[in-house]
Amino acid sequence: MIEWNEQRVIDADIETVWNLFKDEEIRRIMPKLEKHVLIEKRQDEVGAKHEQTYREGKRLETYIVETLAYEDAGDRKHKRLHFVLAKMFDVHLSFTLLKLSEGQTRFIYRGSNEGINFIGKSMLKMAGPKSNQATVGEFMDLVEKEAMIGSSGR
């Protein structure tokens, strides 16, 4: 199993950053998503389910993402998700935003990726922690970049 717990301070207000995690804007921070469709409940409640299709090279993977936790307070935002990818990986993600000031937000990105069969476990071992760390870093960089664009457009 691979786990991560990273954080950084983003020079943008908490609402601008939070908006990037909403259905309308999610592709800005997850550009490989081909499809993101709400199929159960509302996007802002626990138990919401989305069908996502993700492109990796020429391959498309479709899976169901379930919202396990959702909090939208003025100074704290939190979303925890779970999905099984390609019948090989059990993935848990959480995004937490903490308001530090009117123009600064702490972004905390936690998660785990566990192989659920021999192939999944083998693939995670071959990829190694450096590959995962690079993926996590790229995602955080993109969230920060898009938040900065969003806050400068105001």
C-alpha positions in Angstrom: 0.0 0.0 0.0 1.1 3.5 -0.8 0.1 6.4 1.5 0.6 10.1 1.4 -0.1 13.1 3.6 1.1 16.4 2.0 0.2 20.0 2.6 1.0 23.4 1.4 -0.1 27.0 1.8 -1.8 28.5 -1.2 -2.1 32.2 -1.7 -5.8 32.2 -2.5 -8.9 32.5 -0.4 -10.5 29.2 0.8 -13.6 29.6 -1.4 -11.6 29.9 -4.6 -9.6 26.8 -3.8 -12.8 24.9 -2.7 -14.6 25.7 -5.9 -11.9 23.7 -7.8 -13.2 20.5 -6.1 -16.8 21.1 -7.2 -18.3 19.2 -10.2 -18.3 22.3 -12.5 -14.6 22.9 -12.0 -13.1 19.4 -11.2 -11.6 19.0 -14.7 -9.4 22.0 -14.1 -7.5 20.0 -11.4 -8.0 16.6 -13.0 -7.5 17.2 -16.7 -7.3 13.4 -17.5 -11.0 13.1 -16.5 -13.0 12.4 -19.7 -16.3 12.2 -17.8 -17.5 13.2 -14.3 -21.3 12.7 -13.8 -23.3 12.8 -10.6 -25.4 9.6 -10.4 -26.6 9.6 -6.9 -27.6 12.3 -4.3 -26.1 15.8 -4.5 -22.5 16.6 -4.9 -22.4 18.3 -1.5 -23.5 15.4 0.6 -22.1 12.2 2.1 -23.1 9.2 0.0 -22.9 11.1 -3.3 -21.7 9.0 -6.2 -20.1 10.1 -9.4 -19.3 8.0 -12.4 -15.8 9.0 -13.7 -13.9 8.0 -16.8 -10.2 8.6 -16.6 -7.8 8.6 -19.6 -4.3 7.1 -19.2 -2.7 7.2 -22.6 -5.0 5.4 -25.0 -6.8 3.5 -22.2 -10.0 4.6 -20.5 -11.0 3.5 -17.1 -14.6 4.0 -15.7 -15.3 3.7 -12.0 -17.7 5.0 -9.3 -16.4 7.5 -6.8 -18.3 7.7 -3.5 -18.2 10.7 -1.1 -17.5 9.4 2.4 -17.2 12.7 4.2 -18.2 16.3 3.3 -17.8 19.5 5.3 -18.3 23.0 4.0 -17.7 25.5 6.9 -16.4 29.0 6.5 -12.9 28.3 7.7 -12.7 24.5 7.0 -13.6 22.5 4.0 -13.2 18.7 3.7 -14.0 16.0 1.3 -13.1 12.3 1.5 -13.6 9.9 -1.4 -13.3 6.2 -2.2 -13.2 4.2 -5.4 -11.9 1.0 -6.9 -9.8 1.5 -10.0 -9.5 -1.2 -12.7 -10.5 -3.9 -10.2 -6.9 -3.7 -9.0 -6.6 -0.6 -6.7 -8.6 0.5 -3.7 -8.1 4.2 -3.5 -9.0 6.6 -0.6 -8.5 10.4 -1.0 -9.1 13.3 1.2 -8.9 17.0 0.5 -8.9 19.4 3.5 -8.8 23.2 3.3 -8.1 25.4 6.3 -8.6 29.2 6.1 -5.4 30.8 7.3 -6.3 34.4 6.4 -8.5 36.1 3.8 -6.0 35.4 1.1 -4.3 32.2 2.3 -5.5 28.6 2.5 -3.7 25.5 3.8 -4.3 22.6 1.4 -3.9 19.1 2.9 -4.0 16.1 0.6 -4.1 12.7 2.1 -4.6 9.3 0.5 -3.8 5.7 0.1 -3.7 3.3 -2.9 -3.7 -0.4 -2.1 -3.4 -3.2 -4.6 -6.4 -5.5 -4.1 -5.0 -8.4 -6.2 -1.6 -9.8 -7.2 -1.4 -7.6 -10.3 -2.4 -4.4 -8.4 0.1 -5.1 -5.6 2.8 -5.8 -8.2 2.2 -2.7 -10.1 2.4 -0.5 -7.0 5.7 -2.2 -6.0 7.1 -1.6 -9.5 6.0 2.1 -9.6 7.6 2.8 -6.2 7.2 5.7 -3.8 9.1 8.2 -6.0 6.5 7.8 -8.8 3.7 8.3 -6.4 5.3 11.3 -4.8 5.7 12.9 -8.2 2.0 12.3 -9.0 0.9 13.8 -5.6 3.2 16.8 -6.2 1.9 17.4 -9.7 -1.7 17.3 -8.4 -0.9 19.8 -5.6 1.0 22.0 -8.1 -2.1 22.1 -10.4 -4.5 22.9 -7.6 -2.2 25.8 -6.5 -1.8 27.0 -10.1 -5.6 26.9 -10.8 -6.4 28.6 -7.5 -4.0 31.4 -8.3 -5.6 31.9 -11.7 -9.0 31.9 -10.0 -8.0 34.4 -7.4 -6.4 36.8 -9.9 -9.6 36.7 -12.0 -11.6 38.4 -9.3 
